[in-house]
Amino acid sequence: MFDIKDYASDYNTELKTFVVKMGLRKTIFNIMIPLSVLGFGSFLTYNFIHHFPPGRIIINTIPFILLIIVAYSMYQRKPILYYLAIIDGLMLIKAICGIIGSTFFK
């Protein structure tokens, strides 16, 4: 996600980042979204095998859903501040959901 925010400037300066080599669309739709869905599936499998409470599973599902939505929305160009806020916001939401899930649902 961090390379996507710099895609335009990296492309113009001919910097060969992963996103520039693969292309923006392929990176989002062939790598980011499938890996997010695979991670979500692994998360659900692990939770059901270890019998986690439903509340914890639901709370910790929120970051995965937001990650998929954000990855899909990154195809449209936005200002750099938007990308920084969204990426940092996702990390903050993941931390908050993890804390809530482990504190309130035992």
Backbone as XML, in Angstrom:
<?xml version="1.0"?>
<chain id="A" units="angstrom">
  <residue number="1" name="MET">
    <atom name="N" x="0.822" y="-1.195" z="0.000"/>
    <atom name="CA" x="0.000" y="0.000" z="0.000"/>
    <atom name="C" x="0.864" y="1.256" z="0.000"/>
  </residue>
  <residue number="2" name="PHE">
    <atom name="N" x="2.031" y="1.164" z="0.623"/>
    <atom name="CA" x="2.880" y="2.354" z="0.684"/>
    <atom name="C" x="3.427" y="2.723" z="-0.693"/>
  </residue>
  <residue number="3" name="ASP">
    <atom name="N" x="3.702" y="1.737" z="-1.531"/>
    <atom name="CA" x="4.193" y="2.027" z="-2.881"/>
    <atom name="C" x="3.111" y="2.589" z="-3.783"/>
  </residue>
  <residue number="4" name="ILE">
    <atom name="N" x="1.862" y="2.281" z="-3.506"/>
    <atom name="CA" x="0.769" y="2.783" z="-4.343"/>
    <atom name="C" x="0.642" y="4.292" z="-4.214"/>
  </residue>
  <residue number="5" name="LYS">
    <atom name="N" x="0.859" y="4.811" z="-3.020"/>
    <atom name="CA" x="0.728" y="6.261" z="-2.836"/>
    <atom name="C" x="1.776" y="7.024" z="-3.632"/>
  </residue>
  <residue number="6" name="ASP">
    <atom name="N" x="2.934" y="6.415" z="-3.883"/>
    <atom name="CA" x="4.015" y="7.059" z="-4.625"/>
    <atom name="C" x="4.046" y="6.665" z="-6.093"/>
  </residue>
  <residue number="7" name="TYR">
    <atom name="N" x="3.037" y="5.981" z="-6.567"/>
    <atom name="CA" x="3.059" y="5.416" z="-7.921"/>
    <atom name="C" x="3.337" y="6.472" z="-8.991"/>
  </residue>
  <residue number="8" name="ALA">
    <atom name="N" x="2.637" y="7.586" z="-8.956"/>
    <atom name="CA" x="2.773" y="8.602" z="-10.010"/>
    <atom name="C" x="4.190" y="9.175" z="-10.044"/>
  </residue>
  <residue number="9" name="SER">
    <atom name="N" x="4.716" y="9.531" z="-8.892"/>
    <atom name="CA" x="6.067" y="10.108" z="-8.877"/>
    <atom name="C" x="7.124" y="9.048" z="-9.210"/>
  </residue>
  <residue number="10" name="ASP">
    <atom name="N" x="6.937" y="7.819" z="-8.757"/>
    <atom name="CA" x="7.881" y="6.748" z="-9.087"/>
    <atom name="C" x="7.871" y="6.452" z="-10.585"/>
  </residue>
  <residue number="11" name="TYR">
    <atom name="N" x="6.696" y="6.478" z="-11.173"/>
    <atom name="CA" x="6.579" y="6.222" z="-12.607"/>
    <atom name="C" x="7.266" y="7.330" z="-13.410"/>
  </residue>
  <residue number="12" name="ASN">
    <atom name="N" x="7.054" y="8.580" z="-13.006"/>
    <atom name="CA" x="7.650" y="9.711" z="-13.721"/>
    <atom name="C" x="9.170" y="9.747" z="-13.598"/>
  </residue>
  <residue number="13" name="THR">
    <atom name="N" x="9.707" y="9.338" z="-12.458"/>
    <atom name="CA" x="11.157" y="9.324" z="-12.270"/>
    <atom name="C" x="11.789" y="7.999" z="-12.679"/>
  </residue>
  <residue number="14" name="GLU">
    <atom name="N" x="10.978" y="7.109" z="-13.231"/>
    <atom name="CA" x="11.410" y="5.796" z="-13.713"/>
    <atom name="C" x="12.036" y="4.940" z="-12.606"/>
  </residue>
  <residue number="15" name="LEU">
    <atom name="N" x="11.528" y="5.098" z="-11.409"/>
    <atom name="CA" x="11.947" y="4.277" z="-10.285"/>
    <atom name="C" x="11.205" y="2.943" z="-10.386"/>
  </residue>
  <residue number="16" name="LYS">
    <atom name="N" x="11.927" y="1.853" z="-10.387"/>
    <atom name="CA" x="11.331" y="0.537" z="-10.638"/>
    <atom name="C" x="10.830" y="-0.114" z="-9.344"/>
  </residue>
  <residue number="17" name="THR">
    <atom name="N" x="9.779" y="0.433" z="-8.784"/>
    <atom name="CA" x="9.160" y="-0.186" z="-7.613"/>
    <atom name="C" x="8.267" y="-1.330" z="-8.087"/>
  </residue>
  <residue number="18" name="PHE">
    <atom name="N" x="7.787" y="-2.102" z="-7.141"/>
    <atom name="CA" x="6.934" y="-3.240" z="-7.475"/>
    <atom name="C" x="5.679" y="-2.790" z="-8.215"/>
  </residue>
  <residue number="19" name="VAL">
    <atom name="N" x="5.084" y="-1.708" z="-7.750"/>
    <atom name="CA" x="3.842" y="-1.215" z="-8.362"/>
    <atom name="C" x="4.098" y="-0.694" z="-9.765"/>
  </residue>
  <residue number="20" name="VAL">
    <atom name="N" x="5.221" y="-0.036" z="-9.993"/>
    <atom name="CA" x="5.540" y="0.474" z="-11.327"/>
    <atom name="C" x="5.781" y="-0.684" z="-12.285"/>
  </residue>
  <residue number="21" name="LYS">
    <atom name="N" x="6.485" y="-1.721" z="-11.832"/>
    <atom name="CA" x="6.749" y="-2.885" z="-12.688"/>
    <atom name="C" x="5.469" y="-3.642" z="-13.026"/>
  </residue>
  <residue number="22" name="MET">
    <atom name="N" x="4.643" y="-3.883" z="-12.036"/>
    <atom name="CA" x="3.425" y="-4.676" z="-12.228"/>
    <atom name="C" x="2.286" y="-3.862" z="-12.821"/>
  </residue>
  <residue number="23" name="GLY">
    <atom name="N" x="2.235" y="-2.597" z="-12.489"/>
    <atom name="CA" x="1.107" y="-1.768" z="-12.866"/>
    <atom name="C" x="0.159" y="-1.629" z="-11.693"/>
  </residue>
  <residue number="24" name="LEU">
    <atom name="N" x="-0.504" y="-0.499" z="-11.630"/>
    <atom name="CA" x="-1.376" y="-0.203" z="-10.500"/>
    <atom name="C" x="-2.555" y="-1.170" z="-10.426"/>
  </residue>
  <residue number="25" name="ARG">
    <atom name="N" x="-3.216" y="-1.373" z="-11.535"/>
    <atom name="CA" x="-4.397" y="-2.242" z="-11.560"/>
    <atom name="C" x="-4.050" y="-3.688" z="-11.190"/>
  </residue>
  <residue number="26" name="LYS">
    <atom name="N" x="-2.987" y="-4.217" z="-11.768"/>
    <atom name="CA" x="-2.594" y="-5.599" z="-11.463"/>
    <atom name="C" x="-2.182" y="-5.749" z="-10.003"/>
  </residue>
  <residue number="27" name="THR">
    <atom name="N" x="-1.483" y="-4.758" z="-9.482"/>
    <atom name="CA" x="-1.059" y="-4.829" z="-8.086"/>
    <atom name="C" x="-2.262" y="-4.879" z="-7.152"/>
  </residue>
  <residue number="28" name="ILE">
    <atom name="N" x="-3.245" y="-4.047" z="-7.423"/>
    <atom name="CA" x="-4.424" y="-4.000" z="-6.545"/>
    <atom name="C" x="-5.294" y="-5.237" z="-6.713"/>
  </residue>
  <residue number="29" name="PHE">
    <atom name="N" x="-5.649" y="-5.561" z="-7.949"/>
    <atom name="CA" x="-6.649" y="-6.606" z="-8.180"/>
    <atom name="C" x="-6.070" y="-8.020" z="-8.236"/>
  </residue>
  <residue number="30" name="ASN">
    <atom name="N" x="-4.781" y="-8.169" z="-8.529"/>
    <atom name="CA" x="-4.202" y="-9.507" z="-8.602"/>
    <atom name="C" x="-3.348" y="-9.864" z="-7.394"/>
  </residue>
  <residue number="31" name="ILE">
    <atom name="N" x="-2.974" y="-8.866" z="-6.585"/>
    <atom name="CA" x="-2.109" y="-9.165" z="-5.440"/>
    <atom name="C" x="-2.742" y="-8.715" z="-4.124"/>
  </residue>
  <residue number="32" name="MET">
    <atom name="N" x="-3.052" y="-7.419" z="-4.014"/>
    <atom name="CA" x="-3.539" y="-6.907" z="-2.726"/>
    <atom name="C" x="-4.872" y="-7.508" z="-2.293"/>
  </residue>
  <residue number="33" name="ILE">
    <atom name="N" x="-5.845" y="-7.471" z="-3.158"/>
    <atom name="CA" x="-7.175" y="-7.973" z="-2.779"/>
    <atom name="C" x="-7.162" y="-9.490" z="-2.565"/>
  </residue>
  <residue number="34" name="PRO">
    <atom name="N" x="-6.557" y="-10.290" z="-3.476"/>
    <atom name="CA" x="-6.514" y="-11.735" z="-3.188"/>
    <atom name="C" x="-5.752" y="-12.092" z="-1.908"/>
  </residue>
  <residue number="35" name="LEU">
    <atom name="N" x="-4.645" y="-11.397" z="-1.631"/>
    <atom name="CA" x="-3.923" y="-11.675" z="-0.390"/>
    <atom name="C" x="-4.737" y="-11.274" z="0.833"/>
  </residue>
  <residue number="36" name="SER">
    <atom name="N" x="-5.493" y="-10.197" z="0.727"/>
    <atom name="CA" x="-6.362" y="-9.782" z="1.830"/>
    <atom name="C" x="-7.458" y="-10.813" z="2.076"/>
  </residue>
  <residue number="37" name="VAL">
    <atom name="N" x="-8.049" y="-11.319" z="1.012"/>
    <atom name="CA" x="-9.097" y="-12.338" z="1.144"/>
    <atom name="C" x="-8.503" y="-13.632" z="1.703"/>
  </residue>
  <residue number="38" name="LEU">
    <atom name="N" x="-7.312" y="-13.998" z="1.242"/>
    <atom name="CA" x="-6.643" y="-15.188" z="1.759"/>
    <atom name="C" x="-6.307" y="-15.032" z="3.246"/>
  </residue>
  <residue number="39" name="GLY">
    <atom name="N" x="-5.829" y="-13.861" z="3.629"/>
    <atom name="CA" x="-5.549" y="-13.591" z="5.039"/>
    <atom name="C" x="-6.813" y="-13.641" z="5.881"/>
  </residue>
  <residue number="40" name="PHE">
    <atom name="N" x="-7.898" y="-13.124" z="5.339"/>
    <atom name="CA" x="-9.184" y="-13.159" z="6.040"/>
    <atom name="C" x="-9.655" y="-14.598" z="6.224"/>
  </residue>
  <residue number="41" name="GLY">
    <atom name="N" x="-9.504" y="-15.403" z="5.193"/>
    <atom name="CA" x="-9.879" y="-16.817" z="5.290"/>
    <atom name="C" x="-9.031" y="-17.556" z="6.311"/>
  </residue>
  <residue number="42" name="SER">
    <atom name="N" x="-7.736" y="-17.271" z="6.331"/>
    <atom name="CA" x="-6.839" y="-17.885" z="7.318"/>
    <atom name="C" x="-7.220" y="-17.462" z="8.730"/>
  </residue>
  <residue number="43" name="PHE">
    <atom name="N" x="-7.549" y="-16.193" z="8.871"/>
    <atom name="CA" x="-7.987" y="-15.666" z="10.162"/>
    <atom name="C" x="-9.234" y="-16.396" z="10.656"/>
  </residue>
  <residue number="44" name="LEU">
    <atom name="N" x="-10.219" y="-16.538" z="9.789"/>
    <atom name="CA" x="-11.455" y="-17.227" z="10.182"/>
    <atom name="C" x="-11.200" y="-18.692" z="10.515"/>
  </residue>
  <residue number="45" name="THR">
    <atom name="N" x="-10.371" y="-19.357" z="9.712"/>
    <atom name="CA" x="-10.049" y="-20.756" z="9.974"/>
    <atom name="C" x="-9.372" y="-20.920" z="11.330"/>
  </residue>
  <residue number="46" name="TYR">
    <atom name="N" x="-8.399" y="-20.092" z="11.610"/>
    <atom name="CA" x="-7.695" y="-20.154" z="12.887"/>
    <atom name="C" x="-8.657" y="-19.920" z="14.050"/>
  </residue>
  <residue number="47" name="ASN">
    <atom name="N" x="-9.546" y="-18.941" z="13.891"/>
    <atom name="CA" x="-10.492" y="-18.640" z="14.966"/>
    <atom name="C" x="-11.444" y="-19.792" z="15.232"/>
  </residue>
  <residue number="48" name="PHE">
    <atom name="N" x="-11.934" y="-20.427" z="14.187"/>
    <atom name="CA" x="-12.868" y="-21.525" z="14.389"/>
    <atom name="C" x="-12.174" y="-22.764" z="14.939"/>
  </residue>
  <residue number="49" name="ILE">
    <atom name="N" x="-10.925" y="-23.007" z="14.549"/>
    <atom name="CA" x="-10.184" y="-24.153" z="15.071"/>
    <atom name="C" x="-9.919" y="-23.984" z="16.566"/>
  </residue>
  <residue number="50" name="HIS">
    <atom name="N" x="-9.599" y="-22.767" z="16.983"/>
    <atom name="CA" x="-9.265" y="-22.505" z="18.385"/>
    <atom name="C" x="-10.459" y="-22.028" z="19.216"/>
  </residue>
  <residue number="51" name="HIS">
    <atom name="N" x="-11.645" y="-22.050" z="18.623"/>
    <atom name="CA" x="-12.894" y="-21.760" z="19.341"/>
    <atom name="C" x="-12.893" y="-20.394" z="20.024"/>
  </residue>
  <residue number="52" name="PHE">
    <atom name="N" x="-12.541" y="-19.357" z="19.276"/>
    <atom name="CA" x="-12.595" y="-18.002" z="19.813"/>
    <atom name="C" x="-14.045" y="-17.561" z="19.925"/>
  </residue>
  <residue number="53" name="PRO">
    <atom name="N" x="-14.339" y="-16.672" z="20.847"/>
    <atom name="CA" x="-15.713" y="-16.188" z="21.008"/>
    <atom name="C" x="-16.168" y="-15.410" z="19.760"/>
  </residue>
  <residue number="54" name="PRO">
    <atom name="N" x="-17.460" y="-15.491" z="19.444"/>
    <atom name="CA" x="-17.972" y="-14.794" z="18.258"/>
    <atom name="C" x="-17.729" y="-13.282" z="18.288"/>
  </residue>
  <residue number="55" name="GLY">
    <atom name="N" x="-17.809" y="-12.667" z="19.467"/>
    <atom name="CA" x="-17.570" y="-11.224" z="19.564"/>
    <atom name="C" x="-16.170" y="-10.848" z="19.133"/>
  </residue>
  <residue number="56" name="ARG">
    <atom name="N" x="-15.192" y="-11.632" z="19.551"/>
    <atom name="CA" x="-13.803" y="-11.371" z="19.183"/>
    <atom name="C" x="-13.612" y="-11.536" z="17.673"/>
  </residue>
  <residue number="57" name="ILE">
    <atom name="N" x="-14.246" y="-12.540" z="17.111"/>
    <atom name="CA" x="-14.131" y="-12.768" z="15.669"/>
    <atom name="C" x="-14.738" y="-11.605" z="14.893"/>
  </residue>
  <residue number="58" name="ILE">
    <atom name="N" x="-15.901" y="-11.156" z="15.311"/>
    <atom name="CA" x="-16.577" y="-10.054" z="14.605"/>
    <atom name="C" x="-15.767" y="-8.771" z="14.697"/>
  </residue>
  <residue number="59" name="ILE">
    <atom name="N" x="-15.278" y="-8.447" z="15.886"/>
    <atom name="CA" x="-14.488" y="-7.218" z="16.068"/>
    <atom name="C" x="-13.219" y="-7.266" z="15.221"/>
  </residue>
  <residue number="60" name="ASN">
    <atom name="N" x="-12.542" y="-8.399" z="15.183"/>
    <atom name="CA" x="-11.297" y="-8.507" z="14.437"/>
    <atom name="C" x="-11.510" y="-8.728" z="12.945"/>
  </residue>
  <residue number="61" name="THR">
    <atom name="N" x="-12.757" y="-8.875" z="12.521"/>
    <atom name="CA" x="-13.075" y="-8.952" z="11.099"/>
    <atom name="C" x="-13.113" y="-7.556" z="10.475"/>
  </residue>
  <residue number="62" name="ILE">
    <atom name="N" x="-13.404" y="-6.550" z="11.264"/>
    <atom name="CA" x="-13.535" y="-5.169" z="10.769"/>
    <atom name="C" x="-12.295" y="-4.705" z="10.005"/>
  </residue>
  <residue number="63" name="PRO">
    <atom name="N" x="-11.069" y="-4.876" z="10.516"/>
    <atom name="CA" x="-9.903" y="-4.416" z="9.761"/>
    <atom name="C" x="-9.728" y="-5.110" z="8.405"/>
  </residue>
  <residue number="64" name="PHE">
    <atom name="N" x="-10.074" y="-6.396" z="8.325"/>
    <atom name="CA" x="-9.959" y="-7.099" z="7.041"/>
    <atom name="C" x="-10.930" y="-6.531" z="6.013"/>
  </residue>
  <residue number="65" name="ILE">
    <atom name="N" x="-12.152" y="-6.285" z="6.445"/>
    <atom name="CA" x="-13.150" y="-5.724" z="5.524"/>
    <atom name="C" x="-12.731" y="-4.328" z="5.075"/>
  </residue>
  <residue number="66" name="LEU">
    <atom name="N" x="-12.257" y="-3.520" z="6.010"/>
    <atom name="CA" x="-11.796" y="-2.167" z="5.657"/>
    <atom name="C" x="-10.588" y="-2.216" z="4.727"/>
  </residue>
  <residue number="67" name="LEU">
    <atom name="N" x="-9.693" y="-3.169" z="4.936"/>
    <atom name="CA" x="-8.521" y="-3.306" z="4.075"/>
    <atom name="C" x="-8.927" y="-3.622" z="2.641"/>
  </residue>
  <residue number="68" name="ILE">
    <atom name="N" x="-9.882" y="-4.487" z="2.464"/>
    <atom name="CA" x="-10.352" y="-4.837" z="1.119"/>
    <atom name="C" x="-11.029" y="-3.638" z="0.469"/>
  </residue>
  <residue number="69" name="ILE">
    <atom name="N" x="-11.838" y="-2.912" z="1.229"/>
    <atom name="CA" x="-12.506" y="-1.717" z="0.689"/>
    <atom name="C" x="-11.484" y="-0.657" z="0.301"/>
  </residue>
  <residue number="70" name="VAL">
    <atom name="N" x="-10.501" y="-0.424" z="1.162"/>
    <atom name="CA" x="-9.473" y="0.580" z="0.875"/>
    <atom name="C" x="-8.638" y="0.164" z="-0.328"/>
  </residue>
  <residue number="71" name="ALA">
    <atom name="N" x="-8.274" y="-1.111" z="-0.413"/>
    <atom name="CA" x="-7.487" y="-1.580" z="-1.557"/>
    <atom name="C" x="-8.249" y="-1.351" z="-2.859"/>
  </residue>
  <residue number="72" name="TYR">
    <atom name="N" x="-9.542" y="-1.622" z="-2.846"/>
    <atom name="CA" x="-10.353" y="-1.411" z="-4.048"/>
    <atom name="C" x="-10.445" y="0.073" z="-4.393"/>
  </residue>
  <residue number="73" name="SER">
    <atom name="N" x="-10.526" y="0.934" z="-3.379"/>
    <atom name="CA" x="-10.683" y="2.370" z="-3.630"/>
    <atom name="C" x="-9.371" y="3.046" z="-4.024"/>
  </residue>
  <residue number="74" name="MET">
    <atom name="N" x="-8.237" y="2.389" z="-3.845"/>
    <atom name="CA" x="-6.955" y="3.009" z="-4.156"/>
    <atom name="C" x="-6.691" y="3.110" z="-5.653"/>
  </residue>
  <residue number="75" name="TYR">
    <atom name="N" x="-7.523" y="2.493" z="-6.452"/>
    <atom name="CA" x="-7.343" y="2.569" z="-7.910"/>
    <atom name="C" x="-7.590" y="3.981" z="-8.428"/>
  </residue>
  <residue number="76" name="GLN">
    <atom name="N" x="-8.434" y="4.727" z="-7.736"/>
    <atom name="CA" x="-8.703" y="6.113" z="-8.122"/>
    <atom name="C" x="-7.655" y="7.008" z="-7.478"/>
  </residue>
  <residue number="77" name="ARG">
    <atom name="N" x="-7.119" y="7.940" z="-8.241"/>
    <atom name="CA" x="-6.052" y="8.824" z="-7.744"/>
    <atom name="C" x="-6.606" y="9.795" z="-6.703"/>
  </residue>
  <residue number="78" name="LYS">
    <atom name="N" x="-5.816" y="9.952" z="-5.633"/>
    <atom name="CA" x="-6.184" y="10.858" z="-4.553"/>
    <atom name="C" x="-4.924" y="11.573" z="-4.077"/>
  </residue>
  <residue number="79" name="PRO">
    <atom name="N" x="-5.066" y="12.650" z="-3.300"/>
    <atom name="CA" x="-3.888" y="13.350" z="-2.777"/>
    <atom name="C" x="-3.072" y="12.479" z="-1.820"/>
  </residue>
  <residue number="80" name="ILE">
    <atom name="N" x="-1.805" y="12.785" z="-1.677"/>
    <atom name="CA" x="-0.898" y="12.005" z="-0.831"/>
    <atom name="C" x="-1.363" y="11.972" z="0.622"/>
  </residue>
  <residue number="81" name="LEU">
    <atom name="N" x="-1.940" y="13.062" z="1.104"/>
    <atom name="CA" x="-2.419" y="13.105" z="2.482"/>
    <atom name="C" x="-3.530" y="12.083" z="2.716"/>
  </residue>
  <residue number="82" name="TYR">
    <atom name="N" x="-4.358" y="11.853" z="1.709"/>
    <atom name="CA" x="-5.415" y="10.842" z="1.803"/>
    <atom name="C" x="-4.795" y="9.464" z="2.038"/>
  </residue>
  <residue number="83" name="TYR">
    <atom name="N" x="-3.781" y="9.119" z="1.235"/>
    <atom name="CA" x="-3.147" y="7.810" z="1.368"/>
    <atom name="C" x="-2.493" y="7.643" z="2.738"/>
  </residue>
  <residue number="84" name="LEU">
    <atom name="N" x="-1.810" y="8.682" z="3.199"/>
    <atom name="CA" x="-1.161" y="8.604" z="4.505"/>
    <atom name="C" x="-2.182" y="8.414" z="5.621"/>
  </residue>
  <residue number="85" name="ALA">
    <atom name="N" x="-3.277" y="9.157" z="5.558"/>
    <atom name="CA" x="-4.322" y="9.053" z="6.581"/>
    <atom name="C" x="-4.988" y="7.677" z="6.549"/>
  </residue>
  <residue number="86" name="ILE">
    <atom name="N" x="-5.260" y="7.172" z="5.362"/>
    <atom name="CA" x="-5.941" y="5.884" z="5.233"/>
    <atom name="C" x="-5.047" y="4.736" z="5.711"/>
  </residue>
  <residue number="87" name="ILE">
    <atom name="N" x="-3.800" y="4.726" z="5.275"/>
    <atom name="CA" x="-2.896" y="3.635" z="5.658"/>
    <atom name="C" x="-2.624" y="3.658" z="7.161"/>
  </residue>
  <residue number="88" name="ASP">
    <atom name="N" x="-2.331" y="4.833" z="7.698"/>
    <atom name="CA" x="-2.109" y="4.926" z="9.142"/>
    <atom name="C" x="-3.393" y="4.653" z="9.909"/>
  </residue>
  <residue number="89" name="GLY">
    <atom name="N" x="-4.514" y="5.082" z="9.369"/>
    <atom name="CA" x="-5.802" y="4.820" z="9.996"/>
    <atom name="C" x="-6.119" y="3.339" z="10.064"/>
  </residue>
  <residue number="90" name="LEU">
    <atom name="N" x="-5.773" y="2.601" z="9.009"/>
    <atom name="CA" x="-5.991" y="1.151" z="9.024"/>
    <atom name="C" x="-5.154" y="0.473" z="10.110"/>
  </residue>
  <residue number="91" name="MET">
    <atom name="N" x="-3.921" y="0.923" z="10.270"/>
    <atom name="CA" x="-3.083" y="0.346" z="11.323"/>
    <atom name="C" x="-3.652" y="0.662" z="12.707"/>
  </residue>
  <residue number="92" name="LEU">
    <atom name="N" x="-4.152" y="1.874" z="12.885"/>
    <atom name="CA" x="-4.743" y="2.262" z="14.160"/>
    <atom name="C" x="-6.017" y="1.461" z="14.437"/>
  </residue>
  <residue number="93" name="ILE">
    <atom name="N" x="-6.855" y="1.300" z="13.436"/>
    <atom name="CA" x="-8.090" y="0.520" z="13.596"/>
    <atom name="C" x="-7.775" y="-0.935" z="13.927"/>
  </residue>
  <residue number="94" name="LYS">
    <atom name="N" x="-6.757" y="-1.496" z="13.279"/>
    <atom name="CA" x="-6.362" y="-2.879" z="13.566"/>
    <atom name="C" x="-5.931" y="-3.014" z="15.020"/>
  </residue>
  <residue number="95" name="ALA">
    <atom name="N" x="-5.154" y="-2.065" z="15.504"/>
    <atom name="CA" x="-4.707" y="-2.104" z="16.903"/>
    <atom name="C" x="-5.880" y="-1.961" z="17.867"/>
  </residue>
  <residue number="96" name="ILE">
    <atom name="N" x="-6.771" y="-1.019" z="17.581"/>
    <atom name="CA" x="-7.933" y="-0.800" z="18.461"/>
    <atom name="C" x="-8.832" y="-2.029" z="18.487"/>
  </residue>
  <residue number="97" name="CYS">
    <atom name="N" x="-9.092" y="-2.607" z="17.325"/>
    <atom name="CA" x="-9.946" y="-3.803" z="17.272"/>
    <atom name="C" x="-9.290" y="-4.973" z="17.999"/>
  </residue>
  <residue number="98" name="GLY">
    <atom name="N" x="-7.973" y="-5.115" z="17.879"/>
    <atom name="CA" x="-7.270" y="-6.181" z="18.597"/>
    <atom name="C" x="-7.361" y="-6.005" z="20.100"/>
  </residue>
  <residue number="99" name="ILE">
    <atom name="N" x="-7.214" y="-4.778" z="20.553"/>
    <atom name="CA" x="-7.301" y="-4.497" z="21.995"/>
    <atom name="C" x="-8.714" y="-4.751" z="22.503"/>
  </residue>
  <residue number="100" name="ILE">
    <atom name="N" x="-9.703" y="-4.260" z="21.767"/>
    <atom name="CA" x="-11.103" y="-4.468" z="22.187"/>
    <atom name="C" x="-11.437" y="-5.953" z="22.183"/>
  </residue>
  <residue number="101" name="GLY">
    <atom name="N" x="-11.036" y="-6.661" z="21.132"/>
    <atom name="CA" x="-11.350" y="-8.080" z="21.040"/>
    <atom name="C" x="-10.730" y="-8.900" z="22.146"/>
  </residue>
  <residue number="102" name="SER">
    <atom name="N" x="-9.481" y="-8.600" z="22.494"/>
    <atom name="CA" x="-8.821" y="-9.398" z="23.533"/>
    <atom name="C" x="-9.203" y="-8.963" z="24.948"/>
  </residue>
  <residue number="103" name="THR">
    <atom name="N" x="-9.663" y="-7.723" z="25.101"/>
    <atom name="CA" x="-10.025" y="-7.232" z="26.434"/>
    <atom name="C" x="-11.460" y="-7.602" z="26.817"/>
  </residue>
  <residue number="104" name="PHE">
    <atom name="N" x="-12.393" y="-7.396" z="25.917"/>
    <atom name="CA" x="-13.805" y="-7.552" z="26.269"/>
    <atom name="C" x="-14.394" y="-8.925" z="25.911"/>
  </residue>
  <residue number="105" name="PHE">
    <atom name="N" x="-13.725" y="-9.700" z="25.057"/>
    <atom name="CA" x="-14.262" y="-10.993" z="24.642"/>
    <atom name="C" x="-13.239" y="-12.070" z="24.939"/>
  </residue>
  <residue number="106" name="LYS">
    <atom name="N" x="-13.388" y="-12.705" z="26.101"/>
    <atom name="CA" x="-12.432" y="-13.753" z="26.509"/>
    <atom name="C" x="-13.022" y="-15.123" z="26.390"/>
  </residue>
</chain>
